Amino acid sequence: MTPLLDAVTVVGARPNLVKAAALHRQFSRRPGIRHRLLNTGQHYDEALFGGHFPDLDLPRPAWNLGVGSGPHGMQTGRMMEGIEAALLAGPPPDVLIVPGDVNSSLAAALVAAKAGIPVAHVEAGLRSFDRTMPEEVNRRVIDAVAAVHFATEEAGVRNLLAEGVDPGGIHLCGNVHADVLEATRPAWASLDGPAGGGPYGVLTLHRQASADDPAVLAGLLPVLSGFARRFSLRILFPVHPRTLRSLQQGGADGVESCDSLPYLRFIRVLSGASVVFTDSGGVQAEACLLGVPCVTLRESTEHECTVGSGGNRLAGLNPDSILRAGEDALLRGPGSGPPHALWDGRAGERIVDALVGRFAEGREPVRADRGAHA
Ligand code: UD1
């Protein structure tokens, strides 16, 4: 039976999985739709990637390319080669969905655009306006070649329009991270909090700017250690493998590092925190949705609505700014409710509605074999 809609979502790095989970949940509810995952293998550590599949109720990928780590050009090139071979081996899907801004999403968007497969970008239009970030380069290129753009907030729509994207393909649909937080709430809320009890903060760091230079981490940890001491809390630090390489022996008093956590465990820990310090876009959104005051260790954010709602503060990596923002977070709390009215747990539903409307409108399922990957 030919599906009404044949969609492939590309995953490869941890943040892709949360977004793919929101879409898969919606696709699986609708009869006649085939939704498959293509895994590039950008991330391969169980703690960083594979361990999230059961938590997020994700199916086994139809393709596993096993590309792994490497310099940007090599990693992206290998992914493109693998994705092209995978997609062109059978009848092409109706749409290739690329979530976020990681190298896997970039590679997939380039291959699909050249193969004439429409690209749908989830989290389109987000901009930090900082072109030293590889993610910013990836986003701009993906948006330039995508046919359909799903924006989390108005700023995304504005940026796309300013870059000349066809308004007909832009949909303001909200943030799929909210969908997954809500759908999994019973599972993470029933887990125990961190061992040891007492008030705590959370720290996450993985971006090139903060994770690759040991001097940055060596400067940051004593600042957070001082903060922990002053406010009588400890700071839990699940460490990304990339950051591990820069983490010097000994750590800092009051900052407790551990392995990267699977999704449900991480959300449970985050939900009980008094404050979170992070350089991750996803964690900023999740903290604001959970009502946990957030301090962003970057000069810019792609989610300006998190700052507008009072839940997020931009501190950069300057010690005084971090201490001021941390104190403000503890005193003023999480701000005025959810960052955006459309971050309501229904973004995935809006995205799938739009995809069905655009690619399957008026189609009847017909009997025929559509390829080897069913
Ligand atoms: C990537 C994304 C980033 C995303 C992050 C989430 C790009 C450009 N960046 O960054 O936007 O927020 O994933 O985690 O795509 N490594 C391991 N094990 C793994 C994966 C990576 O040890 O499973 C180490 C490797 O040494 C590797 C380094 O981390 O060289 C960087 O990995 P890479 O996938 O290139 O980027 P991330 O830093 O994970």
Boltz pocket constraint, residues with backbone or C-beta under 6 A from the ligand:
constraints:
  - pocket:
      binder: B
      contacts: [[A, 13], [A, 14], [A, 15], [A, 42], [A, 43], [A, 44], [A, 45], [A, 46], [A, 48], [A, 49], [A, 69], [A, 70], [A, 101], [A, 102], [A, 103], [A, 104], [A, 134], [A, 135], [A, 206], [A, 207], [A, 208], [A, 240], [A, 241], [A, 242]]
      max_distance: 6.0
